[in-house]
């Protein structure tokens, strides 16, 4: 009988697209990071501009890169520690995508601009969260005020005692328990610049890009009057190091080592405070957790009964609700609920009022919202499909 071609699970040879596969492999070549320092419009003299840029007599490079039609604009790029070149655009890039001063990804052979890269992080918005907007975190707020707010507002108290305030603070606990809100509230209280960085944003496919972003963050923070750097989901870059032989995590480890270097390099009595947040503190590298880098660890647990009632009152305050709603009763029906889930309860209660074409939300709306949000999540998390995904 033998094995038929269809039994192998592979497509027939006449359906193979070898040329397309090779083309896609060529398109996915690693790019070199550069910066576009000048745009030479089509009416300008490209030869004069290139001679000003390349003072090292690199005519062999320029002749290869200036072989495009003269009516197209040219771009002066600076590749750090290599040289400056006058180049053109790749096929997938539009001239409107490139601006002067922008970081770009260029082809390693012809140095054509293939991809505009995201700009540097420059936060301009001041956090508008206050301590009164947070419920169920009274003890955690007191700890943060002691280790973050007090050193920024009264540094002379530490100088008189001859001690250094804590450098880094780790916030850990389940998702939705108020870690980011507390960090924003502290920044608002101290009038400090608040920089929030997601750990996965520092995981880059270009070699050295994650470490460069960390350096730029701390360089920018040093120029501020007061600055709080908040690394959310730090386990994405701060996981324990191991050698799997494949080298897949080398770039992540470079980023973490740069973070450790920056933590060791600034004065604890200065204007920078570093906060970390994670849901998995057990996977963090011991080198990151040691005293002198992360001096305080603050746990954010699930809110108690009074905390849940306070959270419901805070989220229901801007809503149009009837009077005499029993918040304690509603919070008693939400055991082990996080602040994010309680906020969802308030939103769903408003949706019930909208469906009923009422102008105010009633206590019954909140009870129905608890049934849908809290108990619905509990029922979903116990299904076999959820267990299969997790």
N, C-alpha and C positions, 0 to 999 in steps of 0.2 A: 504493500500500500504506500508506504513512505509518508513524509511530512509535506503537506501542501503549503504553498506560499502564504496563504491567508491565515494558516494556523500559527505562524510565528508572531503575529501581532504587529508586523511591520508593513509599511506601505510598499506597493509594487515599485520596482526600480524605475519604471517610466514616470512615476509621480515624484521622484526625488528632485529637489531644487538645489543642486550643488552650487550653482552660481549665486543663487540668493543667499545661501548660508555663508559663502565666502565674503559676499558683499557686507552682510551684517557683522561678520567677524572683523572686517576692516573698519567698519564704522564705530566699533566699540573699543578702539585702541585707547590706551590711557592718554590723558591730555596733560600738558604742562601749564602751570598756573603763571599768569603774567598780569601786568597792569597796562591799560591803554592810557598813555600819557598825553596824546595829541591826536586829533582827527584832521587830516589834510584833505580839504575839499578838492573836487575835480578841477577847479580853476587854478589852484595853487601849483607851484612847481614842486613836483615830487622829488626831482633830482637834488634840488637845493636843500630840501628838508632832510633827505636821507644823508646828505653829506654832513649836515650839522649834527645829526643824531649819531652816526657811526664815525667817530673820530679815530677808530682803530684800523682803518683801511680794510674793512671787511667787504670788499667789492664782490667777492665770490658769493657771499651770502645775499647781498642786495640784488645782484643780477638775477639770482634764482627767484627772489621774491617779488621783483618788480616787473615780471613778465606779463602782467595782466593789462587789459586795455587802459589807456590813460584817462578815459572818461569816468572811471570808477574812483571813489574816494579811497584814500590810503589811511592806515592807522599806525601810529608809532606805539610800539609795545615795549615794555621793560621787563625782562626776565631776570629776576634777582640772581646775582652772582654769575650771570652768563654775559648778556649784552643787551643792546637795544636794537630793534629791527623795525623796518617799514614793511607792513604786510597788508594783505587783503582779507576779505571775509570768506568763510566757508559757504557751501551751498545752502546750508540750513539756517543761516543767520541773516537777519535783515539789518540794513543800516540804521533803522530806528531803534534797534535793540542795544546799540553800543553808544556809550557816552564817555566823555573824557574823565579820567580818574577811576573808571570802573575796572574791577578785576575780571579777567576773562580766562577761559581755557583755550589753549592753542595747540595745534597739531605739532607733534614732536619732530616731524620731518620738514614740512614746508612752513611751519609756524603760522598757518592761517588761523584766524579766530574762528573757533568752532562752537563756543558756548559762552554766554554771559553768566558770570558767577554772582551770587548774592553779595550785597554790600556789607560793610562792617556794621556791627550792632551799635546803634546809637539811640539809647532810650531818651525820650523827651517827655513822656507822660508821668506825672506824679501820681502815686497810688492814692485813691480816694476812699480807702477802707479805713474805718476807725474801730477802736476796741468795742464800741457799742454795737457794731454790726456783727459781732462774733458771739455765739452762744455755746455753752458747754465746754469752754476751754479756759476757765478762770485760772486754774493752777498753772497751765502751760503759759498763759500770757504773763503771769507774774515772773516766771523763770526767764522768759525772753526779755522782759523789761530790765531784769537784773543784769543779764549778760550782754545785751545788745544796746538797749536804750541808754542805760546809765553810763557806759564808757564813752558814748558819743556826745552826750549832753554834759557830763561832769567828769572829764578825764583827769582833772586835778585831784580828785579824791583818790584815784589809784596812784597818782604820782607821789602824793604825800605819804602813802603807806609803803611805797616802794615795791609794788607788785604790778604785774602785767595782767590786763583783762584777758578773758578768753578770746582766742583767735577765731576758731570755727565752731559752729553749733550744728548738730545733727538732729533733724526732726524726723521721727519715724512713727509709723502707725498705719492702720488700714486706709484705703482710699476714701476721700470725702470727709475726713475728720477735721479739716480746718488748718492744715499745715501751711498752705499757700496764703490763706487769708490772714493768718497771724503774722507771717513775714511781711505782707503788704501793710498791715496796720502798724507794725513797728517802724517801717520806713516812713509812713505818713507822720507818725508822732515825732520822729527825729528830723523831719524835713530832708531826708537823705535821698539821693538818687537810687532808684530801685531797678536792678538789672536781673531779670528772670531768664534763665537759660535752661532749656530742656536738655537732659543728658544725651538724648538721641541726636540732637542738633550738632553735637561735637563729634559724632561718628561720621567721618567723611571718607570717601573712596580715594581721595588724592593723598599721597604720602605727605605727612607733616602738616596737613591743613587743620586737623583738630588741635594740635599743639599750638599752631599759630593763632587760632581763635582764642585759646585760653590766654596766651600772652597779650593779645590785644584787649581782652576784657580787663585784665589787671592794669595795663597801661592806661586805659581810659578811666578806670576807677581811681587811679592815683591823681588824675587831673581834677577830680571832683572835690567839692568842699567836704562832703560826706557821702559815702556810697555803701550800699548793701548789695552784695552779689548773691543771688539765690539760685543754687543748682537744684532743679527739680528732677526727680528720677535719676539721681546720681549713680544708681547701680548700673546704668547703661555704660558708664565709663570707669566706674570705681570698683568693678568686680575683682575678686581675688585672682591673682596671676597664676597661670599654669602653662606648662609646655606640652601641647598636644602633638608636636612634631609637624603640624601643617602650617603654622605661622599665620593663621587666619585672624588672630586677635592682636597682632603686633601693633597695628595702628592705634587700637584702643588703649593698649598699654603705654604707647608713647604719649597719648593724650593725658592719661592718668599721671604719668611721671612728670609731665610738665605742670599739671595741677599741683602735685606735691611740691615741686620746686618753687612755684609761686607762693604757696602757703608758707614755705620756709623763708621766703625772701622779703616779706613786708613786716613793718613794725606793728606789734599788737596794740600799741598806744596810738596808732595813726587813725586815719579817717576811713579805713576799709573794714567791713565786717563781712564774713563769709558764712552763709547758711546753706545747709544741704537738707534735702528731703528724699525719703525713699520709703517704699512699702516692704522692702526686703533687706533689713540691716544685716542679716546673717551672711549675705554674699559679698559684702564689702571687704576690700583688702585691708589687712591689719596695719599696713604702713600708712594708710589714710586715716585710720581710726585712732592712732596713737596720740597721747597728750602732747600738746604743742601744735597740733594741726586741727584736730577736733577735740576741744576741751570739754564740751558739754553735750550730753545726749538727752533730748526731751522727748518723752513718749506721748503720743496723741492716741488715747484709747477711745472706745465708743462712749458717747455721752450717757450720763445717768438720767434718771427720771426728770429731775429738775432741769438738767441741761437740755433735754429734748423739748420740754415745755417752753424753755426760753428761746430755743431755735425756732420753734413754730411761731412764737409771738413776733420774733424779728422779721421773719419772711412774710407774715400776714399783716404786718404794720402798713405797708403801702397798698394793701388790697382793700376793697370795699367789702367788709364782713359785717354780719349782724353782731349785736352785742351779746355778752354773757356766753360766749363760746367756752366750753370747758376744755381748756388746753391740756390740763393734767390728765383728763380722761383719754384724749386723743393720743397723748404721748405714752400713756400706759398700754395702748394697743399697738405700739411700735417698739417692741423690745429689740435690742441689738441693732437699731437703725442708726445710720450715719447722718451727719448734717446734710449731705447731698441728697440722701433719700427723703429727708424731711422737707427739704426745699421742693423736691418733686411732688410731694404730697400737697403742698400749698398750690403749686401750679395746676395740678390735676383737679383740685377743688374748684379753682377758678374756671377750668374747662367745663366742669359739671354745671356751674352756674350759667355759663354762656350757652350750653346746649339747652338748658331750661328757659332761656331768654329772661333771666333775672339779673337785676343790677347789683345784687349783693350775694356773697357766698354764705351759706348757712352751715350750721354744725353738721347737718346731714351730708352736705357736700364733702366736708372733711372726712367724715366716717366712710363715705363711699370711696374717697380717694385713698384712704388707708387700705381698704379692701383690695383696691386695684393695684396700687403701687407696692406696698409692703408685702402683703400676702401673695400677690401675683409674682413678685420676685422670688419669694421663698418657694413657691410651687415650681417656678421655672428652674431654679437652681437645683432642685431635687430630681429633675427629669433625667432619663438616660442619655438624651441628646446633649444636654449641658455637660454631663459628666464625661461624655465622649470627647467634647471639644476641650475640656480642661483636664 
